[in-house]
Structures are given as C-alpha cells and as structure tokens.
Amino acid sequence: MRMTKTFTQTNFKNLSKPESLEQSNMPDQNFYEVIKPQLNKLYRNPSDETIAKILNHAKKR
C-alpha cells in the first residue's frame, strides 16, 4: 500500500485583508442595540403567559 500526501493549497496572495474587530462586529452591535430595550423588558417583567410556559415545561421533566 502506498501512502500519498494530500493537502489543500492556499494562495495567500488572493486573501483579502482582515477587517478590524470593530468593523466586523458593527452589524451585530447595531442589531443588539436595537433589540436591547425589548430584551431588558422581557428580563424584568416576563408576562404571565411566559411564566406559565416555563412552569409547565419544568413539570414535564
């Protein structure tokens, strides 16, 4: 049995320059800022329906 060497060739000259961390996270950060008030409201004041769903789920286990 012959062993052969396999590899994936990468041409580093064609790779684009990486974006800075701040630039790459901008869409995610903007999205978070938009939904943050709704998330905070849910965290502090869950509806009775939400509490009931959680309790029902806990009973099933």
C-alpha positions as CSV (number, residue, x, y, z in Angstrom):
1,M,0.0,0.0,0.0
2,R,1.4,3.4,-1.0
3,M,1.0,6.4,1.2
4,T,0.2,9.6,-0.6
5,K,0.5,13.1,0.8
6,T,-2.7,15.2,0.5
7,F,-3.1,18.9,1.3
8,T,-5.2,21.9,0.4
9,Q,-3.3,24.5,-1.3
10,T,-3.9,28.1,-0.2
11,N,-2.9,31.1,-2.3
12,F,-2.3,33.7,0.4
13,K,-1.8,36.5,-2.1
14,N,-5.5,36.4,-3.0
15,L,-6.8,36.6,0.5
16,S,-8.4,39.9,1.5
17,K,-7.1,41.8,4.4
18,P,-9.0,41.0,7.6
19,E,-11.3,43.7,8.9
20,S,-10.7,45.2,12.2
21,L,-12.6,43.7,15.1
22,E,-14.8,46.8,15.4
23,Q,-15.8,46.8,11.7
24,S,-16.6,43.1,11.6
25,N,-18.9,43.4,14.7
26,M,-20.8,46.5,13.7
27,P,-23.9,44.8,12.2
28,D,-24.1,42.6,15.3
29,Q,-23.6,45.5,17.6
30,N,-26.3,47.6,15.8
31,F,-28.7,44.7,16.0
32,Y,-28.1,44.3,19.7
33,E,-28.7,48.0,20.4
34,V,-32.0,47.8,18.5
35,I,-33.3,44.8,20.4
36,K,-31.8,45.7,23.8
37,P,-34.8,47.6,25.2
38,Q,-37.2,44.7,24.3
39,L,-34.8,42.2,25.9
40,N,-34.5,44.2,29.0
41,K,-38.3,44.4,29.3
42,L,-38.6,40.7,29.0
43,Y,-35.9,40.1,31.5
44,R,-37.5,42.4,34.1
45,N,-41.2,41.8,33.5
46,P,-42.0,38.4,32.0
47,S,-45.6,38.0,31.1
48,D,-47.9,35.6,33.0
49,E,-48.0,33.5,29.8
50,T,-44.2,33.2,29.8
51,I,-44.1,32.2,33.4
52,A,-46.8,29.6,32.9
53,K,-44.9,28.1,29.9
54,I,-41.7,27.9,31.9
55,L,-43.5,26.2,34.8
56,N,-45.3,23.8,32.5
57,H,-42.1,22.9,30.9
58,A,-40.4,22.3,34.3
59,K,-43.3,20.0,35.4
60,K,-42.8,17.8,32.3
61,R,-39.3,16.9,33.4
